[in-house]
Amino acid sequence: MHSAHARRSLRLINDSGAISAASAWLRTLGEHFELGSELVFRLDLCASELVANIVSYAFDDEAPHTIALDLILEPQSVKLIVADDGREFDLLALPDPVAPVTLEEASLGGLGVHLVRQFADQVSYERQDGRNRLTLAWPRPGRRDPSASRAPVRRGIERRRQHTVGFPLQRGNGSRIARDARSGTERRALGFISRIGLFRDVPYALIEGLLAHCPQRDYPDEYVVLEPGVRNDNVALVLAGRLRVHLDSPHGNGQPGDYTSIGAGECAGELSIIDGEPASAWVIAEPGTRLLLIDAHAFFSELLPLPRVARNLLGMMAARMRQANHQVIERIRNTMLLERLQSEMRTAEEIQLSMLPMRSPMFPEHAEIECEANIQQAREVGGDFFDAFFIDAERLFIAIGDVCGKGMPAALLMMRTLTTLRSEAGRRQGQKGHLERVMERINRKLALNNDSLLFASLFIGLLDTGNGNLRYANAGHMRPALLRQGDRATLLKVPRNPIAGIDPSIDYALGETRLGAGDLLLLYTDGVTEANSPDSELFGDARLLATLDGMTERDAASAICAVRNAMRKFCGNRAPADDVTLLAVRYLGRN
C-alpha cells in the first residue's frame, strides 16, 4: 500500500525531448502509485500540452530554460504543478473557443490549452517571482471523499459539450446544412482510422479534426504511389487494399520474397518524411487500394507531439525492423550492422568448424582403420557435429549428432555437447560400462543445464581396432548404414532410446556388433535422407543404401564422395534446408 502523501519532481530543459520525457515520467509514476489508466491519461495529456506550449511559445531567446514539474499526492487528491520562467501566460484568462457559424470558419489546432481546462478537474494560476505557476488537480482514485461534490467533473463535461460543433450550420454562400452530410463510407473510414495501430489509445477527439481534413484517395491497380529518388510529402495510411514495396524495380522479378507488403491499418512513407530524404523504394498500389494522406507539416506539428502517437509510431517501426529481411535492411541503409553481423557469423563458423576433426585422412598413423568426414552447413553456423578420436592405443571413439534448431542457439548447444562428450569419453575408465556412463553423463548434463529447452539426437560408438568389436548407443539419431565386405548395405540395428537432453534419469540401452576386415560404417544426419528434390521428393534411406551398393571402390573417402554426388544430382539447384554431415569408418583389421 502506497503512502497517502508523496511528492515527486522533474526538471526539464526547454527542448523537443521535454514532451516525451514528461510523458514517460508521469506514466511511470502513475503505474507506481496505482493512479489508474483514466487519471494517468489526463495527467499525460495535460502535461504534454503544457510542456509543448512552453517549449514553443514561452521564451524569446534560444538560451536553455528550466521547466519544473511536481506531482503531489494527498489523501484525497492528485496535483500537478507546472512552472516556467517564460513570458507571463494565464490560460484561465483565455476565452472559450466560439463554435463556428459556417464550415469555412471551423479551424483546426490551437485548442491545446483548452483541452487542459477540460481534462483537469481544477485549474489555478499565479505569477510568482517572475515565474508562471499552473496547478492542476483531480480526485485521487479510490480515495474520493464520498461527501465531496462531483460538480467540477460535471462542469468539465458540460464545457466539452459546449465546444462541439452543432447543426444546423450555414455555408459561406448562405446555404444551410441541417445535418452531418458525410457519407457512410467516410464515417466508417474515420472510425477505422481511429482504431489503427498508429492511433491506438489516442482519444478520437484529438485526431478527428485533423484526419477529417486529410484527403482519401482511391488508386488503380499497379499505380506507383512512391518512387525512388522522388520527394515524398505525405504519410500514407492504408484504409483498404494493399501496397507492395519493391527495391529494384516497380514490379520486381515476380518472386514471392521480392517485395514487402503493407496492409490495411499500416502506413507507408513515414521514413522519408522523418529523415527528409527522397523515397528509397517503389511503393505500388494493388487492386482496391484506398489511402488517407497526411502531409508532412500536419504529421510533425499535430500528430507527433501527441505522446501516444509518437510511441505507437516507434512501436510500429520497431516491429517492422524485427521482421525485416534483406530488402528492409538495404532500404534503411543499415549495411554497417549487416556487415558486422556477417563478420561475427563467419567468426562463429570458423570457431565451430575448428572444433571438428577435419583432416583427411583422420588417422594416417593407424593402418587398421580409414576414417573420413564431411559437413555442409545450411547456415553460417549450424547444429550438426561429429567427432572421432582414440581414447587409448586401440579404442576409437566415434560420435555424430544433431541439435534441434538452427543458427546461433543450436551452434552454442552443439559446442557445449561436443565439449561435454570429449570430456566424458576421455575419462580414465575400464572397458566395462564405459560407454553407458559416457552416454548417461552427457544426457544428464544437457538436461540439467538446458534453459533454452533444446535437445540433441546423438549416436556414439566405441570401436576396438584390435578385434573389430563395436559397442554403441543411439539417442534418437538416424540409424547408421553398414556395408559389409561382399554384401549389400543395410541399416545397423540399434536399441530404441529417446533423444538426449530431455530427461536426466534415462538409462540408455546399448547395441553391439563386430566389424570384419573391409566392413564400412557410415554415420550421417537427417540432412542426408531428408534432402528434397525440386519435386519435393525425399532422398530417403533406400536411395542412400543403393548409393553405397553402387560404389566401385568401398573405401571411406569414396563413400563420402558417392553420397555427396548422389545428393547433388538428386537435389539439383535446390539449396539444402538442413545441415548435411557424414562420418565414414572402414575397419581394415590388424593385417
KALINBEL-V733739 format. One record per backbone hydrogen bond with DSSP energy under -0.5 kcal/mol. CO is the residue of the C=O (numbers start at 1). NH is the residue of the N-H. Records with the same first field share a line. If there is no record, write none. Layout:
CO = NH, NH
This chain:
6 = 73
8 = 71
10 = 69
12 = 67
13 = 15
15 = 18
16 = 19, 20
17 = 21
18 = 22
19 = 23
20 = 24
21 = 25
22 = 26
23 = 27
24 = 28
25 = 29
26 = 30
27 = 31
28 = 32
29 = 33
30 = 35
31 = 34
36 = 40
37 = 41
38 = 42
39 = 43
40 = 44
41 = 45
42 = 46
43 = 47
44 = 48
45 = 49
46 = 50
47 = 51
48 = 52
49 = 53
50 = 54
51 = 55
52 = 56
53 = 57
54 = 58
58 = 87
65 = 14
66 = 68, 85
67 = 12
68 = 83
69 = 10
70 = 72, 81
71 = 8, 73
72 = 74, 79
73 = 6
76 = 140
77 = 74
78 = 138
79 = 72
80 = 82, 136
81 = 70
82 = 134
83 = 68
84 = 132
89 = 91
90 = 93
91 = 94
101 = 170
102 = 105, 106
103 = 106
111 = 115
112 = 116
113 = 117
114 = 118
115 = 119
116 = 120
122 = 137
124 = 135
126 = 128, 133
128 = 131
131 = 128
132 = 84
133 = 126
134 = 82
135 = 124
136 = 80
137 = 121, 122
138 = 78
140 = 143
145 = 148
150 = 154
151 = 155
152 = 156
153 = 157
154 = 158
155 = 159
156 = 160
157 = 161
158 = 162
159 = 163
161 = 164
169 = 177
171 = 174
175 = 171
176 = 178
177 = 168, 169
183 = 187
184 = 188
185 = 189
186 = 190
187 = 191
188 = 192
189 = 193
190 = 194
192 = 195, 196
193 = 196
196 = 199
197 = 200
199 = 202
201 = 203
203 = 206, 207
204 = 207, 208
207 = 211
208 = 212
209 = 213
210 = 213
211 = 214
215 = 293
217 = 291
219 = 289
220 = 223
223 = 225, 285
226 = 283
227 = 230
230 = 279
233 = 296
234 = 236
235 = 237, 294
236 = 268
237 = 239, 292
238 = 265
240 = 290
241 = 264
242 = 286
243 = 262
244 = 246, 284
245 = 260
246 = 282
251 = 254
255 = 258
256 = 259
258 = 247
260 = 245
262 = 243
263 = 266
265 = 197
266 = 238
268 = 236
269 = 273
270 = 274
271 = 275
272 = 276
279 = 229
282 = 246, 284
283 = 225, 226
284 = 244
285 = 222
286 = 289
289 = 219
290 = 239, 240
291 = 217, 293
292 = 237, 294
293 = 295
294 = 235
295 = 299
296 = 300
297 = 301
298 = 302, 303
299 = 303, 304
303 = 306
305 = 307
306 = 309, 310
307 = 311
308 = 312
309 = 313
310 = 314
311 = 315
312 = 316
313 = 317
314 = 318
315 = 319
316 = 320
317 = 321
318 = 322
319 = 323
321 = 324
325 = 329
326 = 330
327 = 331
328 = 332
329 = 334
330 = 333
334 = 338
335 = 339
336 = 340
337 = 341
338 = 342
339 = 343
340 = 344
341 = 345
342 = 346
343 = 347
344 = 348
345 = 349
346 = 350
347 = 351
348 = 352
349 = 353
350 = 354
351 = 355
352 = 355
353 = 356
356 = 358
363 = 366
365 = 367
366 = 369
368 = 588, 589
370 = 586
371 = 362
372 = 584
374 = 582
376 = 580
381 = 407
383 = 403
385 = 401
387 = 399
389 = 397
394 = 396, 465
395 = 391, 392, 397
396 = 463
397 = 389
398 = 461
399 = 387
400 = 459
401 = 385
402 = 457
406 = 410
407 = 411
408 = 412
409 = 413
410 = 414
411 = 415
412 = 416
413 = 417
414 = 418
415 = 419
416 = 420
417 = 421
418 = 422
419 = 423
420 = 424
421 = 425
422 = 426
424 = 427
427 = 429
431 = 434
433 = 437
434 = 438
435 = 439
436 = 440
437 = 441
438 = 442
439 = 443
440 = 444
441 = 445
442 = 446
443 = 447
444 = 448
445 = 449
447 = 450
450 = 453
455 = 404
456 = 500
457 = 402
458 = 475
459 = 400
460 = 473
461 = 398
462 = 464, 471
463 = 396, 465
464 = 467, 468
468 = 515
469 = 464
470 = 513
471 = 462
472 = 511
473 = 460
474 = 476
475 = 458, 500
480 = 492
481 = 522
482 = 484, 490
483 = 520
484 = 487
490 = 482
495 = 497
497 = 476
499 = 502
500 = 456
503 = 506
506 = 508
509 = 474
511 = 472
513 = 470
516 = 519
519 = 587
520 = 483
521 = 523, 585
522 = 481
523 = 583
525 = 528, 529
526 = 530
528 = 531
529 = 540
531 = 539
533 = 536
537 = 533
539 = 543
540 = 544
541 = 545
542 = 546
543 = 547
544 = 548
545 = 549
546 = 550
548 = 551
555 = 559
556 = 560
557 = 561
558 = 562
559 = 563
560 = 564
561 = 565
562 = 566
563 = 567
564 = 568
565 = 569
566 = 570
567 = 571
568 = 572
571 = 574
580 = 376
581 = 525
582 = 374
583 = 523
584 = 372
585 = 521, 587
586 = 370, 588
587 = 518
